[in-house]
Amino acid sequence: MRQGRYTEEQIINVLKESEGGIQTGELCRKYGMSSATFYKWKAKYGGMNISDARRLKMLESENRRLKQIVAEQSLDIQALKAISSKNF
């Protein structure tokens, strides 16, 4: 998975600057990002604190790990069904 250029702390600080009254265009030029990136960040991290963002990242990684476990178990079940359905 691609590593982001900015950390959650930096993203939240940029969004707080925006709430402080700085225009979006100026922020995008200052930090070298597109306005689409800014609005994606605003949709995902808007209204969060740094601790909330860390918790979100932790939950996302746990969710990814659990999905992988379920996928592996599904493959195991399919393999066992295929083996048990054959007549020896």
SEVEX-640618 format. One record per residue: residue number from 1; x, y, z of N, C-alpha, C in turn; residue in three letters. Coordinates in nm, 4 decimals. Layout:
N
+------+----------+----------+----------+----------+----------+----------+----------+----------+----------+------+
! resi !     n_c1 !     n_c2 !     n_c3 !    ca_c1 !    ca_c2 !    ca_c3 !     c_c1 !     c_c2 !     c_c3 ! resn !
+------+----------+----------+----------+----------+----------+----------+----------+----------+----------+------+
!  NUM !        X !        Y !        Z !        X !        Y !        Z !        X !        Y !        Z !  ala !
...
+------+----------+----------+----------+----------+----------+----------+----------+----------+----------+------+
! end
This chain:
88
+------+----------+----------+----------+----------+----------+----------+----------+----------+----------+------+
! resi !     n_c1 !     n_c2 !     n_c3 !    ca_c1 !    ca_c2 !    ca_c3 !     c_c1 !     c_c2 !     c_c3 ! resn !
+------+----------+----------+----------+----------+----------+----------+----------+----------+----------+------+
!    1 !   0.0836 !  -0.1172 !   0.0000 !   0.0000 !   0.0000 !   0.0000 !   0.0885 !   0.1240 !   0.0000 !  met !
!    2 !   0.0476 !   0.2244 !  -0.0732 !   0.1261 !   0.3453 !  -0.0900 !   0.1277 !   0.4269 !   0.0386 !  arg !
!    3 !   0.2452 !   0.4699 !   0.0765 !   0.2607 !   0.5552 !   0.1940 !   0.2266 !   0.6987 !   0.1553 !  gln !
!    4 !   0.1479 !   0.7661 !   0.2370 !   0.1099 !   0.9030 !   0.2090 !   0.2245 !   0.9997 !   0.2308 !  gly !
!    5 !   0.2101 !   1.1141 !   0.1709 !   0.3125 !   1.2161 !   0.1820 !   0.2988 !   1.2930 !   0.3135 !  arg !
!    6 !   0.1782 !   1.3008 !   0.3641 !   0.1509 !   1.3751 !   0.4855 !   0.1002 !   1.2810 !   0.5949 !  tyr !
!    7 !   0.1350 !   1.3105 !   0.7188 !   0.0844 !   1.2328 !   0.8315 !  -0.0527 !   1.2869 !   0.8709 !  thr !
!    8 !  -0.1221 !   1.2116 !   0.9547 !  -0.2535 !   1.2552 !   0.9997 !  -0.2446 !   1.3874 !   1.0754 !  glu !
!    9 !  -0.1380 !   1.4044 !   1.1526 !  -0.1201 !   1.5276 !   1.2287 !  -0.1069 !   1.6476 !   1.1356 !  glu !
!   10 !  -0.0294 !   1.6302 !   1.0281 !  -0.0116 !   1.7382 !   0.9326 !  -0.1425 !   1.7700 !   0.8608 !  gln !
!   11 !  -0.2171 !   1.6664 !   0.8259 !  -0.3448 !   1.6864 !   0.7570 !  -0.4407 !   1.7641 !   0.8452 !  ile !
!   12 !  -0.4497 !   1.7250 !   0.9721 !  -0.5417 !   1.7929 !   1.0633 !  -0.4977 !   1.9371 !   1.0857 !  ile !
!   13 !  -0.3675 !   1.9613 !   1.0912 !  -0.3194 !   2.0989 !   1.1054 !  -0.3553 !   2.1835 !   0.9836 !  asn !
!   14 !  -0.3477 !   2.1258 !   0.8642 !  -0.3869 !   2.1974 !   0.7426 !  -0.5360 !   2.2303 !   0.7477 !  val !
!   15 !  -0.6174 !   2.1343 !   0.7910 !  -0.7609 !   2.1583 !   0.7993 !  -0.7943 !   2.2637 !   0.9042 !  leu !
!   16 !  -0.7193 !   2.2670 !   1.0138 !  -0.7413 !   2.3699 !   1.1154 !  -0.7037 !   2.5076 !   1.0630 !  lys !
!   17 !  -0.5991 !   2.5141 !   0.9799 !  -0.5641 !   2.6414 !   0.9166 !  -0.6777 !   2.6885 !   0.8276 !  glu !
!   18 !  -0.7403 !   2.5949 !   0.7591 !  -0.8523 !   2.6288 !   0.6727 !  -0.9697 !   2.6835 !   0.7545 !  ser !
!   19 !  -0.9941 !   2.6222 !   0.8687 !  -1.1010 !   2.6704 !   0.9559 !  -1.0679 !   2.8076 !   1.0127 !  glu !
!   20 !  -0.9392 !   2.8384 !   1.0204 !  -0.8956 !   2.9674 !   1.0711 !  -0.9180 !   3.0816 !   0.9742 !  gly !
!   21 !  -0.9565 !   3.0515 !   0.8515 !  -0.9898 !   3.1571 !   0.7566 !  -0.9011 !   3.1648 !   0.6352 !  gly !
!   22 !  -0.8004 !   3.0826 !   0.6251 !  -0.7141 !   3.0839 !   0.5070 !  -0.7886 !   3.0161 !   0.3921 !  ile !
!   23 !  -0.7795 !   3.0757 !   0.2746 !  -0.8511 !   3.0219 !   0.1600 !  -0.7890 !   2.8910 !   0.1128 !  gln !
!   24 !  -0.8735 !   2.8096 !   0.0509 !  -0.8311 !   2.6773 !   0.0052 !  -0.7186 !   2.6863 !  -0.0974 !  thr !
!   25 !  -0.7298 !   2.7776 !  -0.1897 !  -0.6271 !   2.7927 !  -0.2927 !  -0.4910 !   2.8254 !  -0.2350 !  gly !
!   26 !  -0.4896 !   2.9122 !  -0.1346 !  -0.3631 !   2.9478 !  -0.0709 !  -0.3020 !   2.8288 !   0.0020 !  glu !
!   27 !  -0.3854 !   2.7516 !   0.0717 !  -0.3357 !   2.6329 !   0.1414 !  -0.2789 !   2.5312 !   0.0437 !  leu !
!   28 !  -0.3477 !   2.5120 !  -0.0674 !  -0.3012 !   2.4151 !  -0.1670 !  -0.1666 !   2.4557 !  -0.2243 !  cys !
!   29 !  -0.1476 !   2.5835 !  -0.2513 !  -0.0178 !   2.6304 !  -0.3014 !   0.0902 !   2.6180 !  -0.1944 !  arg !
!   30 !   0.0537 !   2.6513 !  -0.0714 !   0.1512 !   2.6482 !   0.0386 !   0.2037 !   2.5073 !   0.0637 !  lys !
!   31 !   0.1139 !   2.4084 !   0.0596 !   0.1524 !   2.2707 !   0.0915 !   0.1749 !   2.1837 !  -0.0314 !  tyr !
!   32 !   0.1555 !   2.2379 !  -0.1500 !   0.1838 !   2.1646 !  -0.2729 !   0.0902 !   2.0481 !  -0.2973 !  gly !
!   33 !  -0.0392 !   2.0721 !  -0.2833 !  -0.1389 !   1.9671 !  -0.3053 !  -0.2503 !   2.0226 !  -0.3918 !  met !
!   34 !  -0.3312 !   1.9327 !  -0.4446 !  -0.4427 !   1.9767 !  -0.5270 !  -0.5631 !   2.0074 !  -0.4387 !  ser !
!   35 !  -0.6564 !   2.0802 !  -0.4935 !  -0.7777 !   2.1117 !  -0.4168 !  -0.8615 !   1.9858 !  -0.3960 !  ser !
!   36 !  -0.8533 !   1.8907 !  -0.4895 !  -0.9264 !   1.7645 !  -0.4724 !  -0.8741 !   1.6893 !  -0.3503 !  ala !
!   37 !  -0.7424 !   1.6892 !  -0.3331 !  -0.6823 !   1.6256 !  -0.2159 !  -0.7310 !   1.6931 !  -0.0891 !  thr !
!   38 !  -0.7358 !   1.8242 !  -0.0896 !  -0.7825 !   1.8984 !   0.0275 !  -0.9253 !   1.8586 !   0.0626 !  phe !
!   39 !  -1.0125 !   1.8503 !  -0.0367 !  -1.1526 !   1.8183 !  -0.0092 !  -1.1702 !   1.6719 !   0.0329 !  tyr !
!   40 !  -1.0845 !   1.5826 !  -0.0167 !  -1.0874 !   1.4439 !   0.0311 !  -1.0480 !   1.4369 !   0.1779 !  lys !
!   41 !  -0.9435 !   1.5134 !   0.2137 !  -0.9015 !   1.5189 !   0.3532 !  -1.0125 !   1.5757 !   0.4399 !  trp !
!   42 !  -1.0764 !   1.6794 !   0.3889 !  -1.1828 !   1.7442 !   0.4663 !  -1.2990 !   1.6486 !   0.4889 !  lys !
!   43 !  -1.3296 !   1.5669 !   0.3885 !  -1.4381 !   1.4701 !   0.4033 !  -1.4007 !   1.3608 !   0.5022 !  ala !
!   44 !  -1.2742 !   1.3190 !   0.5026 !  -1.2323 !   1.2091 !   0.5886 !  -1.1964 !   1.2546 !   0.7294 !  lys !
!   45 !  -1.1235 !   1.3645 !   0.7410 !  -1.0705 !   1.4067 !   0.8703 !  -1.1364 !   1.5319 !   0.9270 !  tyr !
!   46 !  -1.2364 !   1.5861 !   0.8595 !  -1.2985 !   1.7094 !   0.9059 !  -1.3574 !   1.6960 !   1.0457 !  gly !
!   47 !  -1.3225 !   1.7865 !   1.1347 !  -1.3744 !   1.7859 !   1.2704 !  -1.3049 !   1.6900 !   1.3650 !  gly !
!   48 !  -1.1966 !   1.6284 !   1.3230 !  -1.1256 !   1.5328 !   1.4083 !  -1.0105 !   1.5998 !   1.4817 !  met !
!   49 !  -0.9763 !   1.5389 !   1.5926 !  -0.8537 !   1.5738 !   1.6639 !  -0.7456 !   1.4767 !   1.6199 !  asn !
!   50 !  -0.6237 !   1.5033 !   1.6627 !  -0.5125 !   1.4148 !   1.6263 !  -0.5326 !   1.2759 !   1.6866 !  ile !
!   51 !  -0.5829 !   1.2703 !   1.8088 !  -0.6055 !   1.1398 !   1.8726 !  -0.7148 !   1.0618 !   1.7992 !  ser !
!   52 !  -0.8165 !   1.1312 !   1.7490 !  -0.9213 !   1.0645 !   1.6715 !  -0.8649 !   1.0056 !   1.5430 !  asp !
!   53 !  -0.7749 !   1.0784 !   1.4781 !  -0.7149 !   1.0310 !   1.3534 !  -0.6277 !   0.9081 !   1.3789 !  ala !
!   54 !  -0.5544 !   0.9102 !   1.4895 !  -0.4725 !   0.7930 !   1.5222 !  -0.5604 !   0.6721 !   1.5480 !  arg !
!   55 !  -0.6710 !   0.6931 !   1.6186 !  -0.7641 !   0.5834 !   1.6465 !  -0.8255 !   0.5312 !   1.5167 !  arg !
!   56 !  -0.8606 !   0.6203 !   1.4255 !  -0.9154 !   0.5805 !   1.2959 !  -0.8155 !   0.4948 !   1.2199 !  leu !
!   57 !  -0.6888 !   0.5349 !   1.2189 !  -0.5860 !   0.4586 !   1.1481 !  -0.5686 !   0.3206 !   1.2104 !  lys !
!   58 !  -0.5727 !   0.3146 !   1.3443 !  -0.5586 !   0.1876 !   1.4140 !  -0.6763 !   0.0953 !   1.3809 !  met !
!   59 !  -0.7974 !   0.1506 !   1.3796 !  -0.9153 !   0.0702 !   1.3474 !  -0.9134 !   0.0222 !   1.2032 !  leu !
!   60 !  -0.8655 !   0.1060 !   1.1112 !  -0.8565 !   0.0653 !   0.9717 !  -0.7574 !  -0.0492 !   0.9542 !  glu !
!   61 !  -0.6447 !  -0.0428 !   1.0236 !  -0.5463 !  -0.1510 !   1.0108 !  -0.5999 !  -0.2801 !   1.0732 !  ser !
!   62 !  -0.6720 !  -0.2697 !   1.1843 !  -0.7319 !  -0.3886 !   1.2459 !  -0.8384 !  -0.4482 !   1.1541 !  glu !
!   63 !  -0.9167 !  -0.3626 !   1.0918 !  -1.0201 !  -0.4091 !   0.9992 !  -0.9567 !  -0.4809 !   0.8798 !  asn !
!   64 !  -0.8471 !  -0.4273 !   0.8276 !  -0.7759 !  -0.4896 !   0.7158 !  -0.7249 !  -0.6280 !   0.7552 !  arg !
!   65 !  -0.6710 !  -0.6393 !   0.8772 !  -0.6192 !  -0.7664 !   0.9264 !  -0.7313 !  -0.8690 !   0.9422 !  arg !
!   66 !  -0.8449 !  -0.8260 !   0.9954 !  -0.9572 !  -0.9174 !   1.0140 !  -1.0162 !  -0.9630 !   0.8807 !  leu !
!   67 !  -1.0222 !  -0.8733 !   0.7840 !  -1.0701 !  -0.9120 !   0.6510 !  -0.9786 !  -1.0159 !   0.5877 !  lys !
!   68 !  -0.8489 !  -1.0020 !   0.6092 !  -0.7536 !  -1.0991 !   0.5558 !  -0.7741 !  -1.2352 !   0.6208 !  gln !
!   69 !  -0.7991 !  -1.2369 !   0.7508 !  -0.8239 !  -1.3633 !   0.8211 !  -0.9490 !  -1.4307 !   0.7663 !  ile !
!   70 !  -1.0548 !  -1.3549 !   0.7460 !  -1.1789 !  -1.4109 !   0.6923 !  -1.1571 !  -1.4658 !   0.5520 !  val !
!   71 !  -1.0802 !  -1.3954 !   0.4700 !  -1.0535 !  -1.4425 !   0.3344 !  -0.9755 !  -1.5732 !   0.3365 !  ala !
!   72 !  -0.8775 !  -1.5831 !   0.4256 !  -0.7993 !  -1.7068 !   0.4352 !  -0.8858 !  -1.8228 !   0.4833 !  glu !
!   73 !  -0.9742 !  -1.7972 !   0.5790 !  -1.0635 !  -1.9029 !   0.6272 !  -1.1610 !  -1.9457 !   0.5179 !  gln !
!   74 !  -1.2051 !  -1.8515 !   0.4387 !  -1.2952 !  -1.8847 !   0.3286 !  -1.2264 !  -1.9769 !   0.2283 !  ser !
!   75 !  -1.1007 !  -1.9480 !   0.1969 !  -1.0254 !  -2.0345 !   0.1055 !  -1.0075 !  -2.1740 !   0.1644 !  leu !
!   76 !  -0.9785 !  -2.1812 !   0.2943 !  -0.9633 !  -2.3111 !   0.3605 !  -1.0927 !  -2.3912 !   0.3538 !  asp !
!   77 !  -1.2047 !  -2.3257 !   0.3776 !  -1.3344 !  -2.3940 !   0.3737 !  -1.3638 !  -2.4463 !   0.2343 !  ile !
!   78 !  -1.3358 !  -2.3640 !   0.1333 !  -1.3583 !  -2.4084 !  -0.0047 !  -1.2706 !  -2.5271 !  -0.0392 !  gln !
!   79 !  -1.1465 !  -2.5258 !   0.0049 !  -1.0563 !  -2.6379 !  -0.0232 !  -1.1049 !  -2.7641 !   0.0456 !  ala !
!   80 !  -1.1483 !  -2.7533 !   0.1699 !  -1.1996 !  -2.8700 !   0.2424 !  -1.3262 !  -2.9251 !   0.1781 !  leu !
!   81 !  -1.4133 !  -2.8377 !   0.1306 !  -1.5349 !  -2.8828 !   0.0626 !  -1.5006 !  -2.9547 !  -0.0667 !  lys !
!   82 !  -1.4016 !  -2.9022 !  -0.1385 !  -1.3619 !  -2.9665 !  -0.2626 !  -1.3025 !  -3.1041 !  -0.2380 !  ala !
!   83 !  -1.2242 !  -3.1163 !  -0.1350 !  -1.1638 !  -3.2463 !  -0.1009 !  -1.2701 !  -3.3445 !  -0.0539 !  ile !
!   84 !  -1.3626 !  -3.2986 !   0.0286 !  -1.4625 !  -3.3900 !   0.0847 !  -1.5681 !  -3.4305 !  -0.0178 !  ser !
!   85 !  -1.5854 !  -3.3540 !  -0.1231 !  -1.6862 !  -3.3882 !  -0.2223 !  -1.6378 !  -3.4939 !  -0.3224 !  ser !
!   86 !  -1.5080 !  -3.5161 !  -0.3291 !  -1.4536 !  -3.6161 !  -0.4213 !  -1.4777 !  -3.7557 !  -0.3653 !  lys !
!   87 !  -1.5060 !  -3.8478 !  -0.4538 !  -1.5224 !  -3.9875 !  -0.4146 !  -1.3901 !  -4.0599 !  -0.4318 !  asn !
!   88 !  -1.3475 !  -4.1276 !  -0.3281 !  -1.2208 !  -4.1986 !  -0.3361 !  -1.2430 !  -4.3425 !  -0.3586 !  phe !
+------+----------+----------+----------+----------+----------+----------+----------+----------+----------+------+
! end
